[in-house]
Amino acid sequence: MANSGQSRREFVGMSLCLAGTAGLVTSALTAGISAAQSPPRPIRRSERYDDSFITERKPFKWPGNNTLAIWFAPNVEVWHYDSAAGVGITPNPTGHVPDVFNYAWREYGMRVGLWRIADIFDEAGVRATVALNSQVCDVYPKAIEEMKKRGWEFMGHGTTNSTSLAGLNPDAERDTIAGILKTIEQATGKRPRGWLGSGLIETYNTLDILAEEGVIYCGDWNNDDQPYRMKVKSGKMFGIPYCNEINDIPLYIRKGYTGEQYFRSVVDQFDALYADSRKQPRVMGVPLHPMISGQPLRIKYLERAIAHMKEHQGVWFATGGEIIDAYQSAA
């Protein structure tokens, strides 16, 4: 085990060294490229929304005269055993399969971690908005029933987290998204109104296809503290703040935060948004992954963060769909 730990430390050290070297090389190349730009081409924008500064918007209130809406988004996912794709807790630079170390760690989330988080939500009276891989419906039907009992909302979240929409042509993507939504609807009794891409990955056509299929909100676009209307070819679509800055994957896994550092980050996010919401209503999303935040050493920090939020007046704990419905009525 000592050799294994030493190898992982050496891997991380080497990665940081390579990253630093790559940054220097990239900076040099970028400087050369920038100097060669004559004339610069027009900036390509997404054209998916109007430019809008939050200071210029008309104030409104959330239901109950609240100013800050909070939604919790546990990602409930499955992975292929014969694929190395997926978030990991230890390096697998060669893509070896089966990647038992990381696969088993991810499976802990479904077997144990999700239910630890569910207990915290139950005690706090919080309903989750689940980012659901559609194939969870096939693999873990009992989990679907448990989440339904709690009145949780379900968003589409791809088929598995071993795959994404990347590279699909429009017809294939349309068929894929339609199949995901149909599978979740059949298993839960309700057609998803929200979407979070696997890896938050989209194509140029994703939003249009989602809107055609009746999805009205998406958490992929993290560029605001309020919901906002997005431009689609037909139907309607709203962006909702998912708040990737406090996503437990980058904080715990990529940055190596301790539980105290995670707690401080979530509370700092809340405190700032709560203060801001006195001028303009805000939304705080809390992205969660059961194999990360559902671990024994971390769960108390999520519990403490929720307790801190509940100490404040003017806070509305809602689902993604409830937030978007209220925004359409109030804004």
Residue frames relative to the residue before (quaternion, step in Angstrom):
aa qw qx qy qz dx dy dz
M 1.0000 0.0000 0.0000 0.0000 0.00 0.00 0.00
A 0.6114 0.5519 -0.3587 0.4393 3.59 1.07 -0.73
N 0.6534 0.5071 -0.3213 0.4612 3.58 0.96 -0.85
S 0.6292 0.5382 -0.3329 0.4513 3.58 1.03 -0.80
G 0.6678 0.4973 -0.3006 0.4651 3.57 0.92 -0.94
Q 0.6444 0.5188 -0.3211 0.4609 3.56 1.01 -0.86
S 0.6400 0.5321 -0.3275 0.4473 3.60 0.99 -0.82
R 0.6634 0.4980 -0.3118 0.4633 3.57 0.97 -0.85
R 0.6377 0.5176 -0.3286 0.4664 3.58 1.03 -0.78
E 0.6481 0.5084 -0.3147 0.4717 3.57 1.01 -0.82
F 0.6217 0.5447 -0.3340 0.4530 3.58 1.06 -0.78
V 0.6718 0.4901 -0.3003 0.4672 3.56 0.90 -0.97
G 0.6540 0.5190 -0.3157 0.4508 3.58 0.95 -0.90
M 0.6593 0.5014 -0.3035 0.4710 3.55 0.96 -0.89
S 0.6369 0.5385 -0.3240 0.4466 3.58 1.02 -0.84
L 0.6604 0.5021 -0.3075 0.4660 3.56 0.98 -0.88
C 0.6352 0.5288 -0.3215 0.4620 3.54 1.04 -0.81
L 0.6728 0.4899 -0.2905 0.4721 3.55 0.92 -0.95
A 0.6305 0.5360 -0.3335 0.4517 3.56 1.04 -0.79
G 0.6531 0.5117 -0.3153 0.4607 3.57 0.99 -0.83
T 0.6527 0.5054 -0.3080 0.4729 3.55 0.99 -0.88
A 0.6467 0.5198 -0.3175 0.4592 3.55 0.97 -0.88
G 0.6313 0.5425 -0.3363 0.4404 3.58 1.04 -0.76
L 0.6503 0.5109 -0.3172 0.4643 3.58 1.01 -0.80
V 0.6545 0.5054 -0.3063 0.4716 3.55 0.98 -0.90
T 0.6551 0.5182 -0.3091 0.4546 3.56 0.93 -0.93
S 0.6413 0.5298 -0.3276 0.4480 3.57 0.97 -0.86
A 0.6570 0.5068 -0.3106 0.4637 3.54 0.98 -0.87
L 0.6638 0.4995 -0.3037 0.4664 3.58 0.93 -0.90
T 0.6456 0.5305 -0.3181 0.4479 3.56 0.99 -0.89
A 0.6325 0.5324 -0.3336 0.4530 3.55 0.99 -0.83
G 0.6650 0.5039 -0.3021 0.4610 3.55 1.00 -0.85
I 0.6525 0.5100 -0.3094 0.4675 3.54 1.00 -0.87
S 0.6502 0.5280 -0.3229 0.4408 3.57 0.92 -0.91
A 0.6591 0.5128 -0.3148 0.4512 3.55 0.96 -0.84
A 0.6933 0.4944 -0.2768 0.4453 3.58 1.11 -0.66
Q 0.5327 0.6446 -0.4078 0.3666 3.62 1.23 -0.20
S 0.3336 0.7240 -0.5480 0.2535 3.54 -0.42 1.22
P 0.5063 -0.4435 -0.7034 0.2283 1.59 -0.68 2.36
P 0.5868 -0.5632 0.4141 0.4087 3.63 -1.15 0.33
R 0.4487 -0.6674 0.5131 0.3001 3.57 -1.08 0.67
P 0.6244 -0.5407 0.3860 0.4108 3.61 -1.11 0.47
I 0.5233 -0.6315 0.4724 0.3229 3.56 -1.06 0.76
R 0.2950 -0.7358 0.5777 0.1945 3.56 -0.85 0.92
R 0.1775 -0.7763 0.6001 0.0758 3.55 -0.77 1.09
S 0.6101 -0.5669 0.3986 0.3840 3.56 -1.23 0.34
E 0.2143 -0.8038 0.5162 0.2037 3.59 1.18 -0.67
R 0.4880 0.6792 -0.4210 0.3511 3.58 1.16 0.51
Y 0.7963 0.1094 -0.0568 0.5922 3.61 1.23 -0.14
D 0.5179 -0.6050 0.5003 0.3398 3.54 -1.30 0.35
D 0.4957 -0.6171 0.5079 0.3399 3.56 -1.12 0.59
S 0.1116 0.7937 -0.5817 0.1383 3.56 -0.83 1.01
F 0.2368 -0.7526 0.5985 0.1395 3.56 -0.78 1.04
I 0.5332 -0.6649 0.4162 0.3166 3.57 -0.86 0.94
T 0.6076 0.5705 -0.3485 0.4288 3.60 1.15 -0.54
E 0.6952 0.4811 -0.2684 0.4618 3.59 1.20 -0.41
R 0.5836 0.6314 -0.3588 0.3633 3.58 1.23 -0.21
K 0.5552 -0.6023 0.4679 0.3318 3.52 -1.27 0.54
P 0.4273 -0.7069 0.4957 0.2684 3.62 -0.75 0.97
F 0.0199 0.7658 -0.6428 -0.0054 3.55 -1.24 0.52
K 0.3599 -0.7176 0.5453 0.2413 3.59 -1.26 0.03
W 0.4664 -0.6303 0.5393 0.3072 3.50 -1.25 0.52
P 0.6984 -0.4506 0.3145 0.4585 3.63 -1.16 0.27
G 0.7887 0.2763 -0.2277 0.4998 3.55 -1.10 0.76
N 0.5260 -0.6499 0.3889 0.3868 3.56 1.28 0.38
N 0.3704 0.7266 -0.4899 0.3080 3.57 1.17 0.59
T 0.3303 -0.7669 0.5236 0.1691 3.56 -1.22 0.50
L 0.7691 0.2572 -0.1518 0.5651 3.60 1.17 -0.49
A 0.1638 -0.7761 0.6052 0.0673 3.58 -0.76 1.13
I 0.0939 -0.7943 0.5998 0.0232 3.57 -0.91 0.95
W 0.0134 0.7834 -0.6213 0.0058 3.55 -0.95 0.91
F 0.2836 -0.7529 0.5782 0.1359 3.53 -1.08 0.86
A 0.1041 -0.8268 0.5527 -0.0075 3.57 -0.76 1.10
P 0.0733 -0.7884 0.6104 0.0226 3.61 0.01 1.23
N 0.3106 -0.7352 0.5773 0.1727 3.55 -0.95 0.93
V 0.0801 -0.8050 0.5878 -0.0007 3.58 -0.44 1.23
E 0.0526 0.8641 -0.4710 0.1693 3.50 -0.14 1.40
V 0.1713 -0.7353 0.6397 0.1440 3.52 -1.41 0.25
W 0.1874 -0.7733 0.6000 0.0830 3.52 -1.29 0.53
H 0.4965 -0.6313 0.5042 0.3173 3.55 -1.23 0.50
Y 0.4865 -0.6826 0.4743 0.2690 3.55 -0.89 0.98
D 0.7323 0.4025 -0.2306 0.4986 3.58 1.12 -0.66
S 0.6225 0.4810 -0.3608 0.5010 3.59 1.16 0.62
A 0.3659 -0.7241 0.5427 0.2176 3.56 -1.08 0.73
A 0.4831 0.6803 -0.4299 0.3450 3.59 1.27 -0.07
G 0.5840 0.5680 -0.4414 0.3761 3.55 -1.05 0.79
V 0.6118 -0.5443 0.4162 0.3952 3.55 -1.20 0.54
G 0.1002 -0.8180 0.5659 0.0248 3.57 -1.01 0.80
I 0.4149 -0.6982 0.5283 0.2477 3.52 -1.29 0.39
T 0.7634 0.1870 -0.1369 0.6029 3.57 1.30 -0.16
P 0.5860 -0.6160 0.3819 0.3624 3.64 -1.01 0.68
N 0.0115 -0.7417 0.6702 0.0260 3.53 -1.24 0.65
P 0.0561 -0.8762 0.4772 0.0367 3.58 0.69 1.12
T 0.6938 0.4648 -0.2900 0.4674 3.62 1.12 -0.50
G 0.4279 -0.7091 0.4612 0.3183 3.60 1.26 -0.17
H 0.2142 0.8085 -0.5196 0.1746 3.58 1.12 0.62
V 0.0346 -0.7723 0.6336 0.0282 3.56 -1.07 0.79
P 0.5122 -0.2039 -0.8343 0.0018 1.48 -2.03 1.40
D 0.3478 -0.7147 0.5738 0.1976 3.54 -1.05 0.90
V 0.1449 -0.8607 0.4821 0.0762 3.54 0.54 1.25
F 0.6116 0.5753 -0.3560 0.4101 3.59 0.91 -0.89
N 0.7665 0.3707 -0.1992 0.4852 3.58 0.67 -1.11
Y 0.6206 0.5478 -0.3517 0.4371 3.59 1.00 -0.75
A 0.6835 0.4813 -0.2898 0.4660 3.59 0.86 -0.96
W 0.6165 0.5450 -0.3379 0.4568 3.59 1.05 -0.75
R 0.6646 0.4872 -0.3045 0.4778 3.59 0.96 -0.83
E 0.6477 0.5337 -0.3177 0.4413 3.59 1.00 -0.81
Y 0.5275 0.6303 -0.4060 0.3995 3.59 1.18 -0.49
G 0.6068 0.5893 -0.3459 0.4061 3.55 1.06 -0.76
M 0.7106 0.4366 -0.2623 0.4855 3.58 0.93 -0.85
R 0.6989 0.4914 -0.2743 0.4414 3.58 0.97 -0.84
V 0.8268 0.1470 -0.0257 0.5423 3.58 0.99 -0.84
G 0.7201 0.5242 -0.2807 0.3575 3.56 0.58 -1.21
L 0.6428 0.5394 -0.3325 0.4304 3.58 0.93 -0.87
W 0.6938 0.4814 -0.2780 0.4578 3.57 0.98 -0.83
R 0.5771 0.5411 -0.3745 0.4836 3.57 1.19 -0.42
I 0.6522 0.4895 -0.3009 0.4945 3.58 1.02 -0.82
A 0.6271 0.5463 -0.3341 0.4435 3.59 0.99 -0.83
D 0.6323 0.5282 -0.3349 0.4572 3.60 1.00 -0.77
I 0.6429 0.5151 -0.3176 0.4696 3.58 1.00 -0.82
F 0.6587 0.4993 -0.3041 0.4736 3.58 0.94 -0.87
D 0.6342 0.5383 -0.3329 0.4442 3.58 0.94 -0.88
E 0.6811 0.4983 -0.2842 0.4550 3.56 0.89 -0.97
A 0.7207 0.4358 -0.2375 0.4840 3.58 1.05 -0.81
G 0.4264 -0.7066 0.4634 0.3227 3.59 1.23 -0.26
V 0.4453 0.6871 -0.4413 0.3674 3.56 1.13 0.71
R 0.2127 -0.7511 0.6116 0.1286 3.56 -1.02 0.87
A 0.3607 -0.7587 0.5098 0.1854 3.55 -0.81 1.04
T 0.2539 -0.6841 0.6509 0.2095 3.50 -1.42 0.27
V 0.2011 -0.8464 0.4871 0.0772 3.56 -0.08 1.33
A 0.2543 -0.6996 0.6463 0.1680 3.54 -0.97 0.93
L 0.0472 -0.8773 0.4741 -0.0578 3.54 -0.05 1.37
N 0.3536 -0.6647 0.6204 0.2198 3.55 -0.89 1.00
S 0.4868 -0.7038 0.4232 0.2975 3.58 -0.71 1.00
Q 0.6688 0.5184 -0.3210 0.4254 3.61 1.04 -0.64
V 0.4288 0.6435 -0.4814 0.4126 3.57 1.30 0.10
C 0.5978 0.5858 -0.3538 0.4175 3.58 1.10 -0.71
D 0.6904 0.4580 -0.2671 0.4921 3.58 1.10 -0.71
V 0.7415 0.4422 -0.2268 0.4508 3.56 0.91 -0.97
Y 0.8149 0.1421 -0.0386 0.5606 3.59 0.97 -0.87
P 0.0281 -0.8387 0.5437 0.0121 3.64 0.55 1.07
K 0.6145 0.5471 -0.3581 0.4414 3.62 1.07 -0.62
A 0.6187 0.5359 -0.3456 0.4590 3.58 1.08 -0.66
I 0.6107 0.5416 -0.3465 0.4623 3.58 1.04 -0.75
E 0.6695 0.5035 -0.3049 0.4530 3.59 0.89 -0.90
E 0.6466 0.5160 -0.3213 0.4609 3.59 1.00 -0.78
M 0.6680 0.4833 -0.3037 0.4775 3.58 0.96 -0.80
K 0.6152 0.5422 -0.3378 0.4620 3.60 1.06 -0.72
K 0.6220 0.5590 -0.3386 0.4312 3.60 0.98 -0.85
R 0.7054 0.4627 -0.2536 0.4732 3.55 1.09 -0.74
G 0.4745 -0.6956 0.4283 0.3279 3.58 1.25 -0.03
W 0.3166 0.7587 -0.5124 0.2480 3.57 1.14 0.55
E 0.4081 -0.6835 0.5513 0.2498 3.54 -1.21 0.59
F 0.2471 -0.7821 0.5581 0.1257 3.58 -1.14 0.66
M 0.1525 -0.7495 0.6395 0.0781 3.53 -1.00 0.97
G 0.5100 -0.5944 0.5097 0.3561 3.55 -1.22 0.40
H 0.0090 0.8046 -0.5917 0.0487 3.59 -0.99 0.85
G 0.7170 -0.4235 0.2486 0.4948 3.56 0.91 0.94
T 0.6304 -0.5159 0.4116 0.4088 3.54 -1.32 -0.17
T 0.7552 -0.1016 0.0902 0.6413 3.57 0.90 -1.02
N 0.4821 -0.6410 0.4869 0.3459 3.57 -1.25 0.04
S 0.4871 0.5962 -0.4646 0.4375 3.54 1.22 0.56
T 0.7562 0.2818 -0.1452 0.5724 3.57 1.31 -0.29
S 0.1280 -0.7722 0.6144 0.0990 3.57 -1.30 0.21
L 0.6483 -0.5175 0.3905 0.3993 3.56 -1.33 -0.08
A 0.4186 0.7467 -0.4498 0.2549 3.58 1.23 -0.24
G 0.8418 0.2269 -0.1732 0.4582 3.54 -0.99 0.92
L 0.5250 0.6381 -0.4278 0.3664 3.60 1.20 -0.09
N 0.4072 -0.6642 0.5555 0.2906 3.56 -1.05 0.72
P 0.7125 -0.4909 0.2699 0.4224 3.63 -1.16 0.46
D 0.6681 0.4998 -0.3217 0.4476 3.61 0.89 -0.82
A 0.6662 0.4911 -0.3003 0.4741 3.58 0.95 -0.88
E 0.6525 0.5066 -0.3186 0.4649 3.57 0.99 -0.79
R 0.6341 0.5284 -0.3319 0.4567 3.59 0.98 -0.80
D 0.6620 0.4980 -0.3021 0.4716 3.57 0.93 -0.87
T 0.6495 0.5289 -0.3110 0.4491 3.57 0.99 -0.87
I 0.6884 0.4749 -0.2822 0.4699 3.57 0.82 -0.99
A 0.6410 0.5207 -0.3278 0.4588 3.60 0.96 -0.85
G 0.6577 0.5119 -0.3044 0.4611 3.58 1.00 -0.81
I 0.6315 0.5339 -0.3274 0.4572 3.58 1.01 -0.81
L 0.6907 0.4838 -0.2776 0.4602 3.56 0.84 -1.02
K 0.6505 0.5192 -0.3151 0.4561 3.58 0.99 -0.82
T 0.6476 0.5252 -0.3178 0.4515 3.58 0.94 -0.88
I 0.6793 0.4790 -0.2914 0.4735 3.59 0.91 -0.93
E 0.6334 0.5329 -0.3305 0.4535 3.59 0.99 -0.80
Q 0.6686 0.5020 -0.3047 0.4562 3.57 0.91 -0.88
A 0.7094 0.4679 -0.2611 0.4579 3.59 1.00 -0.81
T 0.7829 0.3477 -0.1681 0.4878 3.59 1.01 -0.81
G 0.4769 -0.6798 0.4342 0.3493 3.57 1.21 -0.42
K 0.7509 0.2806 -0.1912 0.5665 3.59 1.28 -0.05
R 0.4262 -0.6846 0.5275 0.2674 3.55 -1.02 0.81
P 0.4913 -0.6746 0.4523 0.3145 3.63 -0.78 0.91
R 0.2394 -0.7593 0.5919 0.1253 3.54 -1.07 0.87
G 0.7354 0.3609 -0.2068 0.5349 3.55 1.31 -0.20
W 0.1559 -0.7853 0.5959 0.0624 3.54 -1.29 0.40
L 0.0254 0.7234 -0.6899 -0.0079 3.50 -1.26 0.71
G 0.3923 -0.7518 0.4771 0.2306 3.57 -0.54 1.14
S 0.5416 -0.5605 0.4987 0.3793 3.57 -1.19 0.51
G 0.8126 0.0574 -0.0881 0.5733 3.57 -0.50 1.17
L 0.4351 -0.6996 0.4298 0.3694 3.58 1.36 0.18
I 0.3829 0.7300 -0.4675 0.3194 3.56 1.12 0.73
E 0.0295 -0.7808 0.6239 -0.0107 3.55 -1.01 0.93
T 0.3425 -0.6390 0.6187 0.3026 3.51 -1.40 0.05
Y 0.6891 -0.4435 0.3428 0.4594 3.60 -1.26 -0.09
N 0.7180 0.4625 -0.2384 0.4624 3.60 1.22 -0.43
T 0.4428 0.7558 -0.4308 0.2172 3.59 1.21 -0.39
L 0.6951 0.4863 -0.2997 0.4365 3.60 0.71 -1.00
D 0.6406 0.5219 -0.3286 0.4576 3.59 0.99 -0.79
I 0.6687 0.4928 -0.3007 0.4686 3.58 0.94 -0.88
L 0.6304 0.5336 -0.3333 0.4548 3.58 0.95 -0.83
A 0.6754 0.4926 -0.2973 0.4613 3.58 0.88 -0.93
E 0.6141 0.5430 -0.3421 0.4594 3.57 1.04 -0.73
E 0.7201 0.4434 -0.2280 0.4826 3.56 1.11 -0.78
G 0.6306 -0.5932 0.3160 0.3881 3.58 1.26 0.22
V 0.4637 0.6396 -0.4705 0.3931 3.60 1.24 0.18
I 0.1583 -0.8359 0.5216 0.0645 3.61 -0.80 0.94
Y 0.7984 0.1664 -0.1568 0.5570 3.63 1.16 -0.08
C 0.1449 -0.7918 0.5933 0.0062 3.52 -1.19 0.76
G 0.2962 -0.7866 0.5228 0.1421 3.58 -0.93 0.91
D 0.4437 0.7345 -0.4325 0.2766 3.59 1.26 0.05
W 0.7269 0.4340 -0.2254 0.4822 3.59 1.08 -0.77
N 0.0368 -0.8362 0.5463 -0.0304 3.55 -0.12 1.30
N 0.3601 0.7509 -0.4670 0.2972 3.54 0.50 1.25
D 0.7578 0.2979 -0.1906 0.5483 3.62 1.17 0.40
D 0.4067 -0.6790 0.5487 0.2692 3.55 -1.36 0.20
Q 0.7023 0.3468 -0.2544 0.5673 3.58 1.31 0.12
P 0.5498 -0.5322 0.4880 0.4200 3.57 -1.23 0.20
Y 0.0064 0.7905 -0.6121 -0.0188 3.58 -1.20 0.37
R 0.5472 -0.6246 0.4537 0.3234 3.52 -1.22 0.59
M 0.2021 -0.7689 0.5986 0.0979 3.55 -0.99 0.92
K 0.4688 -0.6860 0.4904 0.2627 3.55 -1.19 0.59
V 0.0743 0.7748 -0.6209 0.0926 3.55 -0.78 1.12
K 0.6487 -0.5632 0.3546 0.3691 3.55 -1.21 0.51
S 0.7858 -0.0454 0.0350 0.6158 3.58 1.08 -0.67
G 0.7282 0.3642 -0.2935 0.5010 3.55 -1.19 0.49
K 0.4157 -0.6821 0.5231 0.2971 3.57 -1.16 -0.58
M 0.0697 -0.7869 0.6131 0.0070 3.52 -1.23 0.55
F 0.0944 -0.7789 0.6189 0.0376 3.55 -1.07 0.84
G 0.3584 -0.6775 0.5936 0.2453 3.52 -1.14 0.67
I 0.1004 -0.7788 0.6164 0.0587 3.59 -1.07 0.73
P 0.4918 -0.6768 0.4496 0.3130 3.63 -0.83 0.89
Y 0.1904 -0.7875 0.5828 0.0624 3.54 -0.72 1.17
C 0.2804 -0.8284 0.4489 0.1834 3.56 1.33 -0.36
N 0.0237 -0.8509 0.5241 -0.0269 3.57 0.60 1.17
E 0.5337 0.6382 -0.4114 0.3723 3.61 1.16 -0.42
I 0.7655 0.2890 -0.1878 0.5433 3.60 1.12 -0.56
N 0.2788 0.7451 -0.5366 0.2813 3.58 1.17 0.58
D 0.4677 -0.7133 0.4395 0.2816 3.60 -0.78 0.94
I 0.5579 0.5929 -0.4117 0.4096 3.63 1.14 -0.34
P 0.7339 0.3922 -0.2771 0.4805 3.66 0.60 -0.94
L 0.6744 0.5050 -0.3260 0.4287 3.61 0.94 -0.73
Y 0.7667 0.3680 -0.2069 0.4836 3.58 0.67 -1.05
I 0.7844 0.3810 -0.1872 0.4522 3.57 0.76 -1.09
R 0.7625 0.3771 -0.2229 0.4762 3.61 0.75 -0.95
K 0.7625 0.3436 -0.1946 0.5126 3.59 0.98 -0.81
G 0.4003 -0.7542 0.4462 0.2679 3.57 1.24 -0.24
Y 0.2263 0.8033 -0.5221 0.1760 3.59 1.08 0.66
T 0.4278 -0.6372 0.5730 0.2873 3.51 -1.24 0.56
G 0.6842 -0.4578 0.3552 0.4429 3.57 -1.27 0.12
E 0.6436 0.5226 -0.3232 0.4562 3.58 0.98 -0.81
Q 0.6600 0.4968 -0.3115 0.4697 3.59 0.99 -0.79
Y 0.6195 0.5207 -0.3394 0.4795 3.58 1.05 -0.73
F 0.6519 0.5193 -0.3101 0.4574 3.57 0.86 -0.97
R 0.6668 0.5015 -0.3041 0.4598 3.57 0.88 -0.92
S 0.6430 0.5279 -0.3225 0.4516 3.60 1.01 -0.79
V 0.6755 0.4838 -0.2973 0.4704 3.58 0.89 -0.93
V 0.6665 0.4945 -0.2992 0.4708 3.58 0.95 -0.85
D 0.6311 0.5175 -0.3347 0.4710 3.59 0.99 -0.77
Q 0.6246 0.5288 -0.3297 0.4707 3.58 1.00 -0.82
F 0.6695 0.5023 -0.2907 0.4636 3.55 0.88 -0.98
D 0.6811 0.5111 -0.3067 0.4252 3.59 0.75 -1.03
A 0.6739 0.4904 -0.3007 0.4635 3.58 0.92 -0.87
L 0.6741 0.4799 -0.2983 0.4757 3.60 0.91 -0.90
Y 0.6207 0.5433 -0.3400 0.4516 3.58 1.03 -0.73
A 0.6576 0.4875 -0.3025 0.4883 3.58 0.98 -0.85
D 0.6521 0.5199 -0.3106 0.4560 3.59 0.94 -0.88
S 0.6549 0.5644 -0.3171 0.3898 3.57 1.00 -0.83
R 0.5202 0.6113 -0.4284 0.4149 3.58 1.22 -0.09
K 0.7028 0.4103 -0.2513 0.5240 3.56 1.22 -0.50
Q 0.7835 -0.0143 0.0526 0.6190 3.56 1.00 -0.89
P 0.5084 -0.6444 0.4579 0.3414 3.63 -0.88 0.80
R 0.1588 -0.7972 0.5807 0.0451 3.54 -1.09 0.75
V 0.2579 -0.7194 0.6191 0.1806 3.51 -1.42 0.22
M 0.0887 -0.7684 0.6316 0.0533 3.55 -1.05 0.81
G 0.1509 -0.7676 0.6193 0.0670 3.53 -0.73 1.11
V 0.1502 -0.7755 0.6071 0.0863 3.57 -1.10 0.69
P 0.1614 -0.8080 0.5614 0.0773 3.62 -0.12 1.28
L 0.0289 -0.8105 0.5839 -0.0366 3.56 -0.89 0.99
H 0.1286 -0.7555 0.6365 0.0872 3.55 -1.22 0.58
P 0.4861 -0.7246 0.4009 0.2791 3.59 -0.54 1.15
M 0.6776 0.4844 -0.3154 0.4548 3.61 1.02 -0.66
I 0.6771 0.4455 -0.2857 0.5113 3.59 1.31 -0.14
S 0.7833 0.3062 -0.1699 0.5136 3.58 0.43 -1.20
G 0.6524 0.5240 -0.3134 0.4490 3.60 1.21 -0.41
Q 0.4638 0.6702 -0.4557 0.3580 3.60 1.24 0.15
P 0.6329 -0.5719 0.3571 0.3806 3.63 -1.05 0.69
L 0.7009 0.4883 -0.2899 0.4316 3.60 0.90 -0.84
R 0.7416 0.4276 -0.2205 0.4675 3.62 1.21 -0.37
I 0.5503 0.6768 -0.4018 0.2786 3.58 1.05 -0.67
K 0.6429 0.5427 -0.3534 0.4088 3.62 0.93 -0.72
Y 0.6274 0.5427 -0.3519 0.4337 3.59 1.11 -0.50
L 0.6058 0.5040 -0.3465 0.5088 3.57 1.14 -0.56
E 0.6419 0.5283 -0.3199 0.4545 3.58 0.95 -0.88
R 0.6668 0.4988 -0.2980 0.4667 3.59 0.93 -0.88
A 0.6398 0.5303 -0.3294 0.4483 3.58 1.00 -0.81
I 0.6559 0.4962 -0.3134 0.4747 3.59 0.94 -0.86
A 0.6298 0.5321 -0.3361 0.4553 3.60 0.97 -0.80
H 0.6317 0.5270 -0.3302 0.4628 3.59 0.99 -0.79
M 0.6577 0.5103 -0.3120 0.4579 3.59 0.92 -0.88
K 0.7003 0.4965 -0.2761 0.4324 3.56 0.93 -0.91
E 0.5545 0.6028 -0.3904 0.4204 3.58 1.25 -0.16
H 0.6947 0.4983 -0.2578 0.4501 3.60 1.21 -0.42
Q 0.4265 -0.6707 0.5505 0.2555 3.53 -1.17 0.73
G 0.7660 0.3890 -0.2575 0.4422 3.57 -1.21 0.48
V 0.5693 0.5718 -0.3794 0.4527 3.57 1.29 0.32
W 0.1409 -0.7955 0.5881 0.0381 3.56 -0.84 1.05
F 0.1900 -0.7647 0.6083 0.0951 3.59 -0.62 1.15
A 0.0899 0.8245 -0.5374 0.1525 3.56 -0.44 1.23
T 0.4815 -0.5977 0.5273 0.3645 3.54 -1.34 -0.07
G 0.6911 -0.4735 0.3382 0.4288 3.55 -1.25 0.26
G 0.6726 0.5038 -0.2958 0.4542 3.56 0.92 -0.91
E 0.6368 0.5259 -0.3276 0.4589 3.58 1.01 -0.77
I 0.6412 0.5222 -0.3219 0.4610 3.57 1.01 -0.81
I 0.6845 0.4760 -0.2963 0.4659 3.59 0.87 -0.90
D 0.6246 0.5240 -0.3455 0.4648 3.61 0.98 -0.72
A 0.6760 0.4852 -0.2960 0.4691 3.58 0.91 -0.91
Y 0.6298 0.5337 -0.3407 0.4499 3.59 1.00 -0.74
Q 0.6516 0.5128 -0.3188 0.4592 3.58 0.92 -0.84
S 0.6863 0.4855 -0.2824 0.4620 3.59 1.04 -0.73
A 0.7814 0.3982 -0.1764 0.4469 3.55 0.99 -0.88
A 0.6841 0.5245 -0.3059 0.4042 3.57 0.95 -0.81
